[in-house]
Amino acid sequence: MLGYVTGGMRGQADSVLAEVATTLRAEGVALAGVVQVNETFDPNRACHMDLHVLSGDRIIRISQNLGSLSKGCRLDPAGLEQAVGLVEQALEAGPDLLIINKFGKQEVDGRGFRPLIGRALAEGIPVLTAVPEGHLAEFEVFAEGMGLRLACDPTGILAFCREHRRANATVQAGKPA
């Protein structure tokens, strides 16, 4: 199952997914993936973008400082690929759920976390992500009708995760060792 949130105010999906991940971890749900934590320190400058790797306590900076006059993309591809590698390792343990902070430009272009989302789905691991409005059409092509749009609200998202985590646990329990 592939659940996704979209819309809301700037940064809302990031904070909601982080809240959901914190709650699920406290409940003992085995998570793989990342949530984004934005550090705003100056209202006149772009924030730092960090990914918190859910299978541990690593935080990886995925933004780069291009200077105050820059208009280019601030994404640090090396930081993103480092996070992808750690999530790939975490998938080996067969988590209950994969949470990816965003199906963004890198994923639209076939890079970033896109291969891991596909792998998780193929292995029966439910996936939760956020999709910016500008990438919905590309995401829907990728999802091939499997995506379930969720309100950007922790209560509904937690219900989705709990329901599909249980379904995944049932499927995994039926597999031969």
C-alpha positions as CSV (number, residue, x, y, z in Angstrom):
1,M,0.0,0.0,0.0
2,L,1.2,3.5,-0.9
3,G,-0.2,6.3,1.2
4,Y,0.7,9.9,0.5
5,V,-0.1,13.4,1.8
6,T,-0.2,16.6,-0.2
7,G,-1.1,20.2,0.4
8,G,-1.1,22.1,3.6
9,M,1.1,25.0,4.6
10,R,4.8,25.1,3.8
11,G,6.6,22.5,5.9
12,Q,3.3,21.1,7.3
13,A,3.8,17.7,5.7
14,D,7.4,17.5,7.1
15,S,6.2,18.1,10.6
16,V,3.2,15.8,10.4
17,L,5.3,12.9,9.0
18,A,7.9,13.5,11.7
19,E,5.2,13.4,14.4
20,V,3.7,10.2,12.9
21,A,7.2,8.6,12.8
22,T,7.8,9.6,16.5
23,T,4.5,8.1,17.6
24,L,5.0,4.8,15.6
25,R,8.5,4.4,16.9
26,A,7.2,4.8,20.5
27,E,4.7,2.0,19.7
28,G,7.5,-0.3,18.7
29,V,6.8,-0.2,14.9
30,A,10.0,-1.0,12.9
31,L,10.5,1.9,10.6
32,A,12.8,2.5,7.7
33,G,13.1,5.8,5.8
34,V,13.6,9.4,6.6
35,V,11.7,12.5,7.8
36,Q,12.8,16.0,7.0
37,V,13.6,18.5,9.7
38,N,14.0,22.1,8.6
39,E,16.1,24.5,10.7
40,T,15.1,28.1,10.2
41,F,17.6,30.5,11.8
42,D,17.1,33.6,9.7
43,P,13.8,34.7,8.1
44,N,15.7,36.3,5.2
45,R,17.6,33.1,4.2
46,A,16.5,29.6,3.2
47,C,16.4,27.0,6.0
48,H,18.7,24.1,6.4
49,M,17.2,20.8,5.3
50,D,18.1,17.8,7.3
51,L,16.9,14.2,7.0
52,H,16.5,12.1,10.1
53,V,17.1,8.5,9.3
54,L,14.4,6.5,11.1
55,S,16.3,3.3,11.6
56,G,18.8,5.0,13.8
57,D,19.7,8.5,15.1
58,R,21.6,9.8,12.0
59,I,20.8,13.2,10.7
60,I,22.0,14.1,7.3
61,R,22.1,17.6,5.9
62,I,20.7,17.6,2.3
63,S,20.9,21.3,1.7
64,Q,23.9,23.3,0.7
65,N,24.6,27.0,1.1
66,L,24.8,28.5,-2.4
67,G,25.0,32.1,-1.1
68,S,22.3,34.7,-0.5
69,L,21.9,35.7,-4.2
70,S,21.6,32.2,-5.5
71,K,18.3,31.1,-7.1
72,G,19.4,27.5,-7.9
73,C,18.4,24.3,-6.2
74,R,20.0,24.0,-2.8
75,L,19.7,20.2,-2.6
76,D,23.0,18.5,-1.9
77,P,22.9,15.3,-4.0
78,A,25.7,13.7,-2.1
79,G,23.8,14.1,1.2
80,L,20.6,12.7,-0.4
81,E,22.5,9.7,-1.7
82,Q,24.0,9.1,1.7
83,A,20.5,9.0,3.2
84,V,19.3,6.7,0.4
85,G,22.1,4.3,1.2
86,L,21.3,4.1,4.9
87,V,17.6,3.6,4.1
88,E,18.5,0.8,1.6
89,Q,20.4,-0.9,4.4
90,A,17.4,-0.6,6.7
91,L,15.2,-2.2,4.2
92,E,17.3,-5.4,4.5
93,A,15.8,-5.8,8.0
94,G,12.2,-6.0,6.7
95,P,10.6,-3.1,8.4
96,D,6.9,-2.7,9.1
97,L,6.7,0.6,7.2
98,L,8.8,2.8,4.9
99,I,8.4,6.5,5.4
100,I,10.0,8.8,2.8
101,N,9.8,12.6,3.5
102,K,8.9,13.5,-0.1
103,F,8.4,12.3,-3.6
104,G,10.3,15.3,-5.0
105,K,12.2,16.3,-8.1
106,Q,14.8,13.6,-7.7
107,E,12.2,10.9,-7.4
108,V,10.3,12.3,-10.4
109,D,13.5,12.0,-12.4
110,G,14.0,8.3,-11.3
111,R,16.6,9.0,-8.7
112,G,16.7,9.6,-4.9
113,F,14.3,7.3,-3.0
114,R,12.3,6.2,-6.0
115,P,13.9,2.8,-6.5
116,L,13.6,2.1,-2.7
117,I,9.9,3.0,-2.8
118,G,9.4,0.5,-5.6
119,R,11.4,-2.2,-3.9
120,A,9.5,-1.8,-0.6
121,L,6.2,-2.1,-2.4
122,A,7.4,-5.1,-4.3
123,E,8.3,-6.7,-1.0
124,G,5.0,-5.9,0.6
125,I,6.2,-3.2,2.8
126,P,3.7,-0.3,3.1
127,V,5.0,3.1,2.1
128,L,4.1,6.6,3.4
129,T,5.3,9.8,1.7
130,A,4.4,13.4,0.9
131,V,4.0,14.7,-2.6
132,P,4.3,18.3,-3.5
133,E,1.3,19.6,-5.6
134,G,3.7,20.3,-8.5
135,H,4.7,16.6,-8.7
136,L,1.3,15.0,-8.3
137,A,0.9,14.1,-12.0
138,E,4.3,12.4,-12.1
139,F,3.6,10.6,-8.8
140,E,0.3,9.2,-10.1
141,V,2.1,7.8,-13.1
142,F,4.6,6.2,-10.9
143,A,2.0,4.9,-8.4
144,E,0.0,3.2,-11.2
145,G,-3.3,3.5,-9.2
146,M,-1.8,2.2,-5.9
147,G,-1.6,5.6,-4.2
148,L,-4.1,6.5,-1.5
149,R,-4.3,10.2,-0.8
150,L,-4.4,11.0,2.9
151,A,-5.3,14.3,4.6
152,C,-2.3,16.0,6.1
153,D,-3.4,15.2,9.6
154,P,-1.6,12.9,12.1
155,T,-4.7,11.1,13.3
156,G,-5.8,9.8,9.8
157,I,-2.2,9.0,8.8
158,L,-1.6,7.0,12.0
159,A,-4.8,5.1,11.3
160,F,-3.5,4.3,7.8
161,C,-0.1,3.2,9.1
162,R,-1.5,1.0,11.9
163,E,-4.0,-0.6,9.5
164,H,-1.4,-1.4,6.9
165,R,1.3,-2.3,9.3
166,R,-1.0,-5.0,10.7
167,A,-1.8,-6.3,7.3
168,N,1.9,-6.4,6.5
169,A,2.6,-8.2,9.8
170,T,0.0,-10.8,8.9
171,V,1.5,-11.4,5.5
172,Q,5.0,-11.7,6.9
173,A,3.8,-14.1,9.6
174,G,2.4,-16.4,6.9
175,K,5.7,-16.6,5.0
176,P,8.0,-19.6,5.5
177,A,11.2,-18.8,7.4
